[in-house]
Amino acid sequence: CVDLEAGAVEKELWRASVGCSKPIFSGCTMNRKDNDEDGDSIVVGSHDGSVSCLSIEDGSCIWRYQGIGSIVGTPAVVGDAIVAVSTSGDVVCLDSKSGAVKKKLPEPVDGEIFSNVATNNSTSVFFGA
């Protein structure tokens, strides 16, 4: 995390490890807590199949979900859930506060998923496979 002051990178505030030895290809998604900056977090997927939620204050790990297949696309926030897709075709919906599985497709979709997850901020998510 870096501090942006007047449009320039001023200093690194913190650096975090998500606990895997494989690279991170996905982007970060902001996970807002009750429209208030206190308690906000970011969510990122990893090549080892994990999804991690990190505090924006200090980068500490709030929760970590371990899935199957690499997560290279950026997860999406849909209401109080995080939706992530993997190269093994898994689609999982996680509780944004705890990382617990809320829903998961019973079978993987046909094909590897490398895309980001898009949402209409309601009940639908979109991705390419």
TIMI-2910 file (N, C-alpha, C, CB; in pm, 1 decimal, decimal comma, always signed):
<rs>
+----------+----------+----------+----------+----------+----------+----------+----------+----------+----------+----------+----------+------+
!      n_x !      n_y !      n_z !     ca_x !     ca_y !     ca_z !      c_x !      c_y !      c_z !     cb_x !     cb_y !     cb_z ! resn !
+----------+----------+----------+----------+----------+----------+----------+----------+----------+----------+----------+----------+------+
!    +85,6 !   -116,0 !     +0,0 !     +0,0 !     +0,0 !     +0,0 !    +90,7 !   +123,0 !     +0,0 !    -97,6 !     -0,6 !   +122,6 !  Cys !
!    +62,5 !   +216,4 !    -86,3 !   +141,4 !   +338,5 !    -91,3 !    +52,3 !   +459,2 !    -64,3 !   +211,7 !   +352,4 !   -227,7 !  Val !
!   +113,7 !   +564,0 !    -13,2 !    +46,0 !   +688,9 !    +16,9 !    +58,9 !   +780,7 !   -105,1 !   +105,4 !   +756,1 !   +145,5 !  Asp !
!    -53,8 !   +827,4 !   -154,7 !    -52,9 !   +919,8 !   -267,5 !    -79,1 !  +1060,3 !   -215,2 !   -158,6 !   +879,3 !   -374,7 !  Leu !
!    +16,9 !  +1146,1 !   -234,7 !     +4,7 !  +1284,2 !   -189,3 !    +23,8 !  +1374,0 !   -309,9 !   +108,2 !  +1317,5 !    -76,7 !  Glu !
!    -76,0 !  +1453,5 !   -340,5 !    -71,9 !  +1547,0 !   -453,8 !    -39,7 !  +1475,3 !   -584,6 !    +31,8 !  +1657,0 !   -428,2 !  Ala !
!    -90,9 !  +1352,4 !   -599,6 !    -73,7 !  +1280,4 !   -725,0 !    +58,4 !  +1207,8 !   -740,5 !    -88,6 !  +1373,9 !   -836,0 !  Gly !
!   +142,5 !  +1210,5 !   -641,7 !   +271,6 !  +1141,8 !   -650,3 !   +281,2 !  +1036,2 !   -541,0 !   +388,7 !  +1242,6 !   -638,5 !  Ala !
!   +355,0 !   +930,7 !   -568,1 !   +377,1 !   +827,4 !   -467,4 !   +477,1 !   +881,9 !   -366,6 !   +428,2 !   +693,6 !   -532,0 !  Val !
!   +429,6 !   +899,1 !   -244,4 !   +514,5 !   +957,6 !   -140,9 !   +592,8 !   +852,9 !    -62,4 !   +430,5 !  +1039,2 !    -46,0 !  Glu !
!   +522,4 !   +748,3 !    -16,3 !   +591,1 !   +647,3 !    +64,2 !   +508,8 !   +520,5 !    +71,1 !   +619,2 !   +699,8 !   +205,5 !  Lys !
!   +576,2 !   +412,4 !    +98,6 !   +508,5 !   +284,9 !   +120,2 !   +456,6 !   +282,5 !   +262,9 !   +604,0 !   +164,0 !    +92,9 !  Glu !
!   +325,9 !   +253,3 !   +277,3 !   +266,2 !   +247,8 !   +409,9 !   +280,9 !   +110,1 !   +472,1 !   +120,0 !   +286,2 !   +403,3 !  Leu !
!   +257,0 !     +6,8 !   +392,3 !   +273,8 !   -130,5 !   +439,4 !   +287,3 !   -224,0 !   +320,6 !   +155,3 !   -173,3 !   +528,8 !  Trp !
!   +340,0 !   -340,4 !   +347,7 !   +354,1 !   -447,8 !   +249,4 !   +306,7 !   -574,5 !   +317,3 !   +502,8 !   -461,9 !   +196,9 !  Arg !
!   +230,3 !   -656,1 !   +244,6 !   +173,3 !   -775,5 !   +307,3 !   +203,1 !   -899,3 !   +224,2 !    +21,7 !   -759,6 !   +326,0 !  Ala !
!   +210,6 !  -1010,0 !   +292,0 !   +222,1 !  -1139,9 !   +228,4 !    +90,5 !  -1212,8 !   +251,0 !   +343,9 !  -1221,5 !   +284,5 !  Ser !
!    +42,2 !  -1281,6 !   +147,0 !    -82,7 !  -1355,8 !   +162,5 !    -56,8 !  -1501,9 !   +197,1 !   -165,9 !  -1346,4 !    +35,0 !  Val !
!    +65,4 !  -1535,7 !   +227,2 !    +95,8 !  -1668,8 !   +277,3 !   +112,0 !  -1776,5 !   +172,4 !     -8,6 !  -1709,5 !   +369,0 !  Gly !
!   +140,3 !  -1738,7 !    +50,0 !   +163,6 !  -1840,6 !    -51,9 !   +293,5 !  -1810,0 !   -124,5 !    +45,3 !  -1847,6 !   -151,8 !  Cys !
!   +352,9 !  -1912,5 !   -180,5 !   +479,9 !  -1894,3 !   -250,2 !   +460,9 !  -1865,4 !   -398,2 !   +566,2 !  -2016,9 !   -233,1 !  Ser !
!   +336,6 !  -1873,3 !   -445,1 !   +308,6 !  -1849,0 !   -586,4 !   +268,4 !  -1702,9 !   -606,8 !   +197,0 !  -1944,1 !   -637,4 !  Lys !
!   +282,7 !  -1652,0 !   -729,9 !   +254,9 !  -1510,0 !   -754,7 !   +106,7 !  -1475,8 !   -750,4 !   +310,7 !  -1470,1 !   -888,2 !  Pro !
!    +81,7 !  -1346,9 !   -734,9 !    -54,4 !  -1293,3 !   -739,7 !    -73,5 !  -1230,2 !   -876,4 !    -80,4 !  -1189,2 !   -624,4 !  Ile !
!   -174,5 !  -1276,3 !   -950,6 !   -205,3 !  -1219,5 !  -1081,4 !   -332,2 !  -1134,1 !  -1076,9 !   -220,8 !  -1330,9 !  -1184,6 !  Phe !
!   -420,0 !  -1159,3 !   -982,0 !   -546,7 !  -1086,2 !   -978,7 !   -525,6 !   -944,9 !   -927,5 !   -649,2 !  -1159,4 !   -891,1 !  Ser !
!   -621,4 !   -859,4 !   -960,5 !   -622,4 !   -725,7 !   -903,9 !   -685,2 !   -729,0 !   -765,8 !   -697,7 !   -628,1 !   -995,5 !  Gly !
!   -680,8 !   -616,2 !   -697,7 !   -743,2 !   -602,7 !   -566,1 !   -883,7 !   -546,0 !   -582,2 !   -658,0 !   -512,0 !   -472,9 !  Cys !
!   -972,5 !   -587,2 !   -495,3 !  -1108,3 !   -535,4 !   -490,3 !  -1130,6 !   -471,5 !   -354,5 !  -1212,5 !   -647,3 !   -517,0 !  Thr !
!  -1185,2 !   -350,0 !   -353,4 !  -1215,6 !   -282,8 !   -226,5 !  -1342,0 !   -344,9 !   -166,5 !  -1234,1 !   -128,2 !   -247,4 !  Met !
!  -1333,2 !   -381,4 !    -41,2 !  -1444,4 !   -440,2 !    +33,0 !  -1485,2 !   -340,0 !   +140,0 !  -1405,6 !   -579,4 !    +96,3 !  Asn !
!  -1583,2 !   -256,3 !   +109,3 !  -1627,0 !   -150,8 !   +201,3 !  -1711,9 !   -207,6 !   +314,5 !  -1706,0 !    -43,6 !   +125,6 !  Arg !
!  -1691,9 !   -154,5 !   +431,9 !  -1768,6 !   -198,0 !   +548,9 !  -1867,1 !    -88,4 !   +587,0 !  -1674,6 !   -231,9 !   +668,7 !  Lys !
!  -1992,8 !   -110,6 !   +560,3 !  -2100,4 !    -20,7 !   +602,8 !  -2078,2 !   +125,2 !   +563,4 !  -2116,7 !    -29,3 !   +751,2 !  Asp !
!  -2030,3 !   +149,4 !   +441,6 !  -2009,6 !   +285,5 !   +390,2 !  -1924,7 !   +372,3 !   +482,2 !  -2142,5 !   +352,4 !   +368,2 !  Asn !
!  -1832,0 !   +312,1 !   +551,3 !  -1745,8 !   +383,4 !   +644,4 !  -1603,6 !   +334,2 !   +620,8 !  -1790,5 !   +361,5 !   +793,7 !  Asp !
!  -1507,4 !   +423,9 !   +625,4 !  -1369,7 !   +382,8 !   +599,0 !  -1314,0 !   +290,3 !   +706,3 !  -1281,7 !   +504,2 !   +586,9 !  Glu !
!  -1358,6 !   +304,1 !   +831,2 !  -1308,6 !   +218,1 !   +938,1 !  -1349,4 !    +74,3 !   +910,9 !  -1361,3 !   +264,4 !  +1075,7 !  Asp !
!  -1253,1 !    -13,8 !   +903,7 !  -1282,2 !   -154,3 !   +881,2 !  -1282,7 !   -195,4 !   +735,7 !  -1412,3 !   -187,3 !   +940,6 !  Gly !
!  -1253,9 !   -100,8 !   +644,4 !  -1246,7 !   -137,7 !   +503,6 !  -1132,0 !   -234,8 !   +481,0 !  -1229,7 !    -13,0 !   +415,3 !  Asp !
!  -1145,4 !   -313,8 !   +375,1 !  -1042,9 !   -412,9 !   +343,4 !  -1030,4 !   -427,0 !   +192,8 !  -1075,7 !   -549,2 !   +408,1 !  Ser !
!   -927,8 !   -499,3 !   +151,8 !   -912,4 !   -534,6 !    +10,9 !   -912,1 !   -686,0 !     +0,3 !   -781,6 !   -473,5 !    -49,9 !  Ile !
!   -957,5 !   -734,2 !   -113,8 !   -963,1 !   -877,8 !   -139,2 !   -881,5 !   -905,4 !   -263,8 !  -1110,6 !   -928,2 !   -155,6 !  Val !
!   -800,1 !  -1012,0 !   -258,4 !   -714,7 !  -1047,6 !   -371,2 !   -709,9 !  -1199,3 !   -386,0 !   -572,1 !   -990,1 !   -352,7 !  Val !
!   -707,9 !  -1246,0 !   -509,7 !   -693,3 !  -1388,5 !   -537,8 !   -547,1 !  -1420,6 !   -566,7 !   -782,8 !  -1430,6 !   -656,7 !  Gly !
!   -509,3 !  -1546,6 !   -547,4 !   -370,1 !  -1587,9 !   -566,0 !   -359,0 !  -1708,6 !   -657,7 !   -306,0 !  -1619,2 !   -431,8 !  Ser !
!   -240,5 !  -1726,1 !   -711,8 !   -212,8 !  -1836,3 !   -802,9 !   -226,1 !  -1972,8 !   -734,5 !    -73,4 !  -1821,1 !   -861,1 !  His !
!   -217,2 !  -1975,5 !   -600,6 !   -229,3 !  -2102,1 !   -527,4 !   -375,4 !  -2140,2 !   -500,8 !   -153,8 !  -2092,8 !   -395,0 !  Asp !
!   -471,3 !  -2059,0 !   -551,2 !   -612,0 !  -2089,7 !   -533,0 !   -676,1 !  -2024,4 !   -412,6 !   -628,7 !  -2234,4 !   -522,8 !  Gly !
!   -602,9 !  -1939,5 !   -343,6 !   -658,9 !  -1876,4 !   -224,7 !   -716,6 !  -1738,1 !   -256,6 !   -552,1 !  -1864,9 !   -116,1 !  Ser !
!   -809,2 !  -1696,9 !   -170,9 !   -862,1 !  -1560,8 !   -171,0 !   -832,0 !  -1505,7 !    -33,2 !  -1017,9 !  -1555,7 !   -204,7 !  Val !
!   -768,3 !  -1388,4 !    -27,7 !   -731,2 !  -1328,7 !    +99,9 !   -796,1 !  -1192,4 !   +115,5 !   -579,0 !  -1316,7 !   +111,9 !  Ser !
!   -838,0 !  -1163,0 !   +237,0 !   -895,4 !  -1033,7 !   +272,4 !   -797,6 !   -965,7 !   +368,1 !  -1038,9 !  -1049,2 !   +337,2 !  Cys !
!   -750,6 !   -846,9 !   +330,6 !   -649,6 !   -775,6 !   +407,8 !   -702,2 !   -641,0 !   +455,9 !   -523,3 !   -755,8 !   +324,5 !  Leu !
!   -665,7 !   -603,4 !   +576,9 !   -701,9 !   -472,7 !   +631,2 !   -630,4 !   -363,7 !   +551,7 !   -666,1 !   -463,2 !   +782,4 !  Ser !
!   -701,6 !   -255,5 !   +517,2 !   -633,5 !   -146,1 !   +447,4 !   -551,2 !    -61,7 !   +543,8 !   -735,1 !    -57,8 !   +374,6 !  Ile !
!   -572,5 !    -79,7 !   +673,0 !   -497,0 !     -3,1 !   +771,7 !   -350,9 !    -47,5 !   +780,8 !   -562,7 !    -15,6 !   +907,5 !  Glu !
!   -329,3 !   -181,4 !   +786,3 !   -193,3 !   -230,8 !   +807,5 !   -158,0 !   -355,6 !   +726,1 !   -174,0 !   -260,3 !   +952,3 !  Asp !
!   -249,8 !   -403,3 !   +642,1 !   -221,9 !   -520,3 !   +559,1 !   -237,1 !   -653,2 !   +630,1 !    -85,1 !   -510,6 !   +505,6 !  Gly !
!   -284,1 !   -651,0 !   +753,9 !   -300,0 !   -777,2 !   +826,9 !   -411,0 !   -860,4 !   +762,5 !   -331,7 !   -750,6 !   +977,1 !  Ser !
!   -396,2 !   -991,1 !   +770,5 !   -492,4 !  -1082,0 !   +710,2 !   -615,0 !  -1094,6 !   +800,0 !   -428,6 !  -1220,4 !   +685,2 !  Cys !
!   -732,1 !  -1063,8 !   +743,0 !   -858,5 !  -1075,0 !   +816,5 !   -912,8 !  -1216,6 !   +802,1 !   -962,5 !   -970,9 !   +765,3 !  Ile !
!   -908,8 !  -1270,6 !   +680,5 !   -945,6 !  -1409,7 !   +654,6 !   -880,1 !  -1456,0 !   +525,9 !  -1099,3 !  -1426,2 !   +646,4 !  Trp !
!   -874,8 !  -1588,6 !   +512,1 !   -817,1 !  -1650,7 !   +392,4 !   -897,3 !  -1775,6 !   +358,7 !   -665,8 !  -1685,7 !   +413,6 !  Arg !
!   -939,0 !  -1786,5 !   +233,4 !  -1010,3 !  -1904,1 !   +184,0 !   -917,5 !  -1979,3 !    +90,1 !  -1143,7 !  -1864,6 !   +112,0 !  Tyr !
!   -908,8 !  -2110,1 !   +105,0 !   -824,7 !  -2191,0 !    +17,0 !   -911,8 !  -2271,3 !    -77,6 !   -733,3 !  -2284,6 !    +98,5 !  Gln !
!   -903,9 !  -2240,8 !   -205,5 !   -979,9 !  -2312,1 !   -306,7 !   -890,1 !  -2402,2 !   -389,5 !  -1053,0 !  -2214,2 !   -396,6 !  Gly !
!   -943,2 !  -2445,4 !   -504,2 !   -870,3 !  -2532,1 !   -596,3 !   -854,4 !  -2457,8 !   -727,7 !   -943,7 !  -2668,9 !   -617,2 !  Ile !
!   -739,2 !  -2462,9 !   -787,1 !   -714,4 !  -2393,1 !   -913,0 !   -668,8 !  -2250,9 !   -885,9 !   -840,2 !  -2392,8 !  -1001,2 !  Gly !
!   -595,7 !  -2194,2 !   -979,3 !   -544,4 !  -2058,2 !   -963,8 !   -655,7 !  -1955,5 !   -979,5 !   -433,5 !  -2031,1 !  -1065,5 !  Ser !
!   -646,2 !  -1850,0 !   -901,7 !   -738,9 !  -1737,7 !   -916,2 !   -658,8 !  -1624,0 !   -977,1 !   -804,5 !  -1695,8 !   -777,6 !  Ile !
!   -676,5 !  -1605,0 !  -1107,0 !   -600,7 !  -1502,3 !  -1177,8 !   -685,8 !  -1379,7 !  -1208,0 !   -544,1 !  -1558,7 !  -1306,7 !  Val !
!   -817,7 !  -1394,1 !  -1209,0 !   -907,1 !  -1280,9 !  -1230,2 !   -938,3 !  -1212,5 !  -1099,0 !  -1036,0 !  -1325,8 !  -1298,1 !  Gly !
!   -971,8 !  -1084,9 !  -1107,8 !  -1005,4 !  -1007,3 !   -989,0 !  -1142,3 !  -1048,8 !   -935,0 !  -1003,6 !   -856,6 !  -1020,6 !  Thr !
!  -1151,0 !  -1081,6 !   -805,6 !  -1280,8 !  -1113,9 !   -745,2 !  -1371,5 !   -990,9 !   -746,0 !  -1262,3 !  -1166,3 !   -600,4 !  Pro !
!  -1501,0 !  -1012,6 !   -724,8 !  -1597,5 !   -902,5 !   -721,4 !  -1673,2 !   -901,3 !   -589,1 !  -1696,1 !   -913,6 !   -838,8 !  Ala !
!  -1709,3 !   -781,6 !   -545,1 !  -1794,6 !   -765,6 !   -427,2 !  -1938,1 !   -752,9 !   -476,0 !  -1752,2 !   -640,5 !   -340,9 !  Val !
!  -2025,4 !   -838,7 !   -422,8 !  -2167,2 !   -835,7 !   -455,8 !  -2242,9 !   -832,9 !   -323,2 !  -2209,8 !   -959,7 !   -545,3 !  Val !
!  -2288,7 !   -715,1 !   -283,9 !  -2354,7 !   -702,2 !   -154,2 !  -2259,1 !   -736,6 !    -41,6 !  -2478,3 !   -791,7 !   -147,2 !  Gly !
!  -2295,0 !   -836,3 !    +38,8 !  -2209,4 !   -879,3 !   +149,7 !  -2130,3 !  -1004,8 !   +115,0 !  -2293,4 !   -904,2 !   +274,3 !  Asp !
!  -2105,9 !  -1023,7 !    -13,6 !  -2034,7 !  -1143,6 !    -58,5 !  -1919,6 !  -1107,4 !   -152,2 !  -2131,4 !  -1240,0 !   -128,7 !  Ala !
!  -1823,6 !  -1198,5 !   -159,2 !  -1711,9 !  -1190,1 !   -253,2 !  -1727,6 !  -1307,7 !   -348,0 !  -1570,8 !  -1192,1 !   -179,4 !  Ile !
!  -1723,3 !  -1282,6 !   -478,0 !  -1733,0 !  -1389,4 !   -577,3 !  -1597,8 !  -1402,5 !   -645,5 !  -1846,5 !  -1361,0 !   -681,7 !  Val !
!  -1544,8 !  -1525,4 !   -647,3 !  -1417,4 !  -1553,2 !   -711,8 !  -1432,6 !  -1673,6 !   -804,1 !  -1306,5 !  -1578,2 !   -606,6 !  Ala !
!  -1355,0 !  -1673,4 !   -911,4 !  -1355,8 !  -1784,0 !  -1007,4 !  -1213,0 !  -1833,2 !  -1025,8 !  -1417,8 !  -1740,2 !  -1144,2 !  Val !
!  -1197,4 !  -1961,2 !  -1063,2 !  -1062,9 !  -2016,9 !  -1073,2 !  -1039,9 !  -2086,9 !  -1206,4 !  -1038,0 !  -2113,7 !   -959,4 !  Ser !
!   -914,2 !  -2115,8 !  -1232,9 !   -877,3 !  -2184,7 !  -1355,8 !   -927,3 !  -2328,4 !  -1359,1 !   -727,7 !  -2182,7 !  -1372,7 !  Thr !
!   -971,1 !  -2380,4 !  -1244,6 !  -1029,5 !  -2515,0 !  -1242,2 !  -1179,1 !  -2511,4 !  -1273,2 !  -1006,0 !  -2580,8 !  -1105,5 !  Ser !
!  -1233,6 !  -2390,5 !  -1298,8 !  -1374,6 !  -2376,6 !  -1330,9 !  -1464,8 !  -2357,2 !  -1211,4 !  -1419,2 !  -2494,4 !  -1405,1 !  Gly !
!  -1406,6 !  -2345,4 !  -1093,0 !  -1487,6 !  -2325,0 !   -972,6 !  -1538,9 !  -2181,5 !   -964,1 !  -1406,2 !  -2359,0 !   -847,1 !  Asp !
!  -1661,5 !  -2167,1 !   -918,3 !  -1722,5 !  -2037,1 !   -889,2 !  -1767,7 !  -2043,1 !   -744,4 !  -1843,4 !  -2003,8 !   -987,4 !  Val !
!  -1713,7 !  -1953,0 !   -661,9 !  -1743,4 !  -1956,6 !   -519,2 !  -1787,4 !  -1818,9 !   -471,7 !  -1621,1 !  -2004,7 !   -439,0 !  Val !
!  -1883,8 !  -1818,9 !   -381,4 !  -1937,0 !  -1697,6 !   -319,6 !  -1901,7 !  -1704,2 !   -171,3 !  -2093,5 !  -1683,7 !   -341,8 !  Cys !
!  -1821,5 !  -1608,4 !   -125,4 !  -1771,4 !  -1608,7 !    +12,0 !  -1834,2 !  -1495,8 !    +92,4 !  -1618,5 !  -1596,1 !    +13,7 !  Leu !
!  -1853,9 !  -1518,3 !   +220,5 !  -1900,3 !  -1412,9 !   +309,6 !  -1790,6 !  -1306,8 !   +319,0 !  -1936,7 !  -1469,9 !   +451,2 !  Asp !
!  -1824,7 !  -1181,1 !   +295,8 !  -1722,7 !  -1075,7 !   +291,5 !  -1659,9 !  -1048,0 !   +428,0 !  -1783,3 !   -948,2 !   +237,4 !  Ser !
!  -1726,0 !  -1082,9 !   +536,9 !  -1671,2 !  -1057,3 !   +669,9 !  -1587,2 !  -1172,1 !   +723,3 !  -1782,6 !  -1028,6 !   +765,9 !  Lys !
!  -1625,0 !  -1296,8 !   +688,1 !  -1556,6 !  -1412,6 !   +747,4 !  -1479,9 !  -1498,9 !   +646,7 !  -1657,0 !  -1498,2 !   +818,1 !  Ser !
!  -1514,2 !  -1489,1 !   +518,6 !  -1451,7 !  -1575,9 !   +418,3 !  -1516,5 !  -1713,2 !   +409,6 !  -1305,4 !  -1592,1 !   +448,9 !  Gly !
!  -1619,7 !  -1736,6 !   +488,1 !  -1689,1 !  -1865,8 !   +483,9 !  -1763,4 !  -1879,9 !   +350,7 !  -1788,3 !  -1879,5 !   +603,8 !  Ala !
!  -1771,9 !  -2003,0 !   +301,9 !  -1842,1 !  -2028,3 !   +176,0 !  -1991,6 !  -2010,4 !   +197,2 !  -1811,2 !  -2170,7 !   +122,3 !  Val !
!  -2050,7 !  -1919,2 !   +120,4 !  -2196,3 !  -1897,9 !   +123,7 !  -2263,4 !  -1986,8 !    +19,8 !  -2231,6 !  -1748,3 !    +98,0 !  Lys !
!  -2203,8 !  -1989,4 !    -99,7 !  -2255,7 !  -2070,2 !   -209,3 !  -2139,7 !  -2109,7 !   -298,6 !  -2364,8 !  -1993,7 !   -289,8 !  Lys !
!  -2157,8 !  -2222,4 !   -366,7 !  -2057,8 !  -2268,7 !   -461,6 !  -2130,4 !  -2349,4 !   -567,3 !  -1945,6 !  -2353,1 !   -391,8 !  Lys !
!  -2092,6 !  -2331,5 !   -694,0 !  -2153,4 !  -2414,2 !   -796,5 !  -2123,6 !  -2560,1 !   -765,9 !  -2102,2 !  -2375,3 !   -937,3 !  Leu !
!  -2221,8 !  -2648,6 !   -779,6 !  -2199,6 !  -2789,5 !   -745,5 !  -2095,8 !  -2856,7 !   -834,5 !  -2329,6 !  -2865,2 !   -754,6 !  Pro !
!  -2083,5 !  -2812,0 !   -957,9 !  -1984,5 !  -2865,7 !  -1051,7 !  -1909,0 !  -2749,6 !  -1114,0 !  -2052,1 !  -2953,8 !  -1161,9 !  Glu !
!  -1781,7 !  -2767,9 !  -1144,5 !  -1708,1 !  -2662,1 !  -1213,3 !  -1768,4 !  -2633,8 !  -1351,2 !  -1560,1 !  -2700,6 !  -1227,2 !  Pro !
!  -1754,9 !  -2509,6 !  -1396,7 !  -1800,2 !  -2476,9 !  -1531,5 !  -1703,7 !  -2542,1 !  -1630,3 !  -1808,0 !  -2321,1 !  -1553,5 !  Val !
!  -1749,3 !  -2561,0 !  -1751,9 !  -1668,3 !  -2624,7 !  -1855,0 !  -1568,2 !  -2524,3 !  -1910,0 !  -1757,1 !  -2681,0 !  -1968,4 !  Asp !
!  -1443,7 !  -2539,6 !  -1875,0 !  -1338,3 !  -2450,9 !  -1923,0 !  -1269,0 !  -2377,9 !  -1810,0 !  -1394,8 !  -2351,2 !  -2020,5 !  Gly !
!  -1145,8 !  -2340,5 !  -1835,1 !  -1069,4 !  -2265,2 !  -1737,2 !  -1117,3 !  -2120,3 !  -1736,1 !   -917,9 !  -2272,9 !  -1767,6 !  Glu !
!  -1119,0 !  -2060,6 !  -1618,5 !  -1162,6 !  -1922,0 !  -1606,6 !  -1041,6 !  -1835,9 !  -1570,2 !  -1276,2 !  -1907,4 !  -1499,9 !  Ile !
!  -1005,8 !  -1745,8 !  -1661,8 !   -895,1 !  -1653,3 !  -1640,1 !   -943,8 !  -1509,1 !  -1625,4 !   -795,5 !  -1663,1 !  -1754,9 !  Phe !
!  -1072,6 !  -1485,6 !  -1646,9 !  -1124,4 !  -1348,9 !  -1651,6 !  -1154,0 !  -1291,9 !  -1513,8 !  -1249,3 !  -1344,4 !  -1735,3 !  Ser !
!  -1168,9 !  -1159,6 !  -1511,4 !  -1218,0 !  -1092,0 !  -1391,8 !  -1366,4 !  -1122,4 !  -1377,1 !  -1192,6 !   -937,9 !  -1399,0 !  Asn !
!  -1417,7 !  -1103,5 !  -1257,3 !  -1560,4 !  -1118,3 !  -1231,9 !  -1623,0 !   -979,3 !  -1239,3 !  -1587,7 !  -1186,5 !  -1092,6 !  Val !
!  -1728,8 !   -965,9 !  -1318,8 !  -1804,5 !   -840,7 !  -1326,6 !  -1940,6 !   -863,9 !  -1261,7 !  -1820,1 !   -791,8 !  -1475,8 !  Ala !
!  -2000,2 !   -757,0 !  -1213,8 !  -2129,6 !   -769,8 !  -1147,0 !  -2219,9 !   -653,5 !  -1182,1 !  -2111,6 !   -778,2 !   -995,8 !  Thr !
!  -2350,1 !   -675,0 !  -1169,8 !  -2446,3 !   -566,7 !  -1184,4 !  -2484,1 !   -511,2 !  -1046,9 !  -2572,0 !   -615,4 !  -1259,8 !  Asn !
!  -2402,5 !   -542,7 !   -945,7 !  -2421,6 !   -499,8 !   -806,9 !  -2555,6 !   -543,7 !   -750,2 !  -2409,6 !   -349,7 !   -797,0 !  Asn !
!  -2604,0 !   -653,1 !   -797,6 !  -2731,8 !   -704,7 !   -748,0 !  -2716,0 !   -852,3 !   -717,1 !  -2846,3 !   -681,7 !   -851,1 !  Ser !
!  -2755,2 !   -937,3 !   -811,6 !  -2748,9 !  -1081,5 !   -789,1 !  -2676,9 !  -1156,4 !   -899,3 !  -2886,6 !  -1136,3 !   -774,3 !  Thr !
!  -2635,5 !  -1088,0 !  -1004,3 !  -2572,5 !  -1156,3 !  -1117,6 !  -2423,6 !  -1124,1 !  -1125,1 !  -2641,5 !  -1117,0 !  -1248,9 !  Ser !
!  -2346,7 !  -1225,1 !  -1163,2 !  -2204,6 !  -1204,7 !  -1191,2 !  -2175,0 !  -1257,6 !  -1330,8 !  -2114,7 !  -1275,3 !  -1084,3 !  Val !
!  -2071,3 !  -1200,8 !  -1391,1 !  -2036,2 !  -1235,9 !  -1528,3 !  -1886,6 !  -1262,9 !  -1535,6 !  -2077,2 !  -1123,0 !  -1627,3 !  Phe !
!  -1849,6 !  -1362,6 !  -1615,2 !  -1708,6 !  -1396,1 !  -1635,9 !  -1697,5 !  -1475,9 !  -1764,5 !  -1650,0 !  -1476,2 !  -1514,9 !  Phe !
!  -1578,5 !  -1478,1 !  -1820,4 !  -1554,2 !  -1556,3 !  -1941,3 !  -1484,9 !  -1685,8 !  -1906,2 !  -1470,6 !  -1476,8 !  -2042,3 !  Gly !
!  -1522,6 !  -1791,8 !  -1977,0 !  -1459,4 !  -1922,7 !  -1953,7 !  -1417,4 !  -1982,8 !  -2086,1 !  -1555,4 !  -2019,0 !  -1878,8 !  Ala !
+----------+----------+----------+----------+----------+----------+----------+----------+----------+----------+----------+----------+------+
</rs>
